[in-house]
């Protein structure tokens, strides 16, 4: 009987060890499965589509702003999406798709521009995206299609005349943009408030929530047009605080598609369409006769 008891205790001990082992292994497998799901979910969904695949789809998907005067904005009364970037997109569609209207615009803001591309929702982004080394780690850029300066906008009746006057004041900038970086360098004593789009920034400036707004100075050109009320009641101070080269962003590693985009940009610059697009959208309110960037 004693021997039976001893043997049973040994078996119980072994069963206990085996049970623990099974539990530990089970937990380990669940951890591996959970980790794999997390890694998979974190991976970007964007993938490279060949030009042939995009043509077969029947439309070019373009991420773009809808509230940026002269570049891409909703035209009053007609509610059309118009502007320099919009016309560049149609020209790209002409070259890549064979039809300027085989295009679908996906509205983005400054914070989600690159994310929209990485998630595979668009083929490219044309939204005043400045070319930087940090962004090159996430996307591939086309050749430069526009060069812009950045300036600081204030209300016309404000007392501010130079950048130093804004020390300790609230200054707005678009989040996720190089404007925010350059503004911080030019105005080290200012308090920055960040916005996801131009509309909310302008509203804050009008309501006095911020005393200045850092934006691309193509809007400065609008101040020279008596017939345009987009920036009525505003003025710029301090001149250009930086210059930026805009590029069209595509999914990283999509070499064939990027080459097609660059070939289209080169043709648009060479055959005079870039100049026509500039004159139509920006030249009409500018005293500067710009040329396609090299």
Secondary structure, DSSP 8 states (H G I E B T S, - for coil): -HHHHHHHHHHHHHHHHHHHHHHHHHHHHHHHHHHHHHHHHHS-------HHHHHHHTSEEEEE-SEETTTEEE-TTT--EESHHHHHHHHHHHHHHSSTT-EEEEE--TTTHHHHHHTTS-SEE-S--B--HHHHTTEEE-S--EEEEEEEEEETTSS--SGGGGTTSEEEEETTSHHHHHHHHH-TTSEEEEESSHHHHHHHHHTTS-SEEEEEGGGGGGGG-TT--TTTTEEEEEEEEEEEEE--EEETT-HHHHHHHHHHHHHHHHTTHHHHHHHHHTGGG-S-------
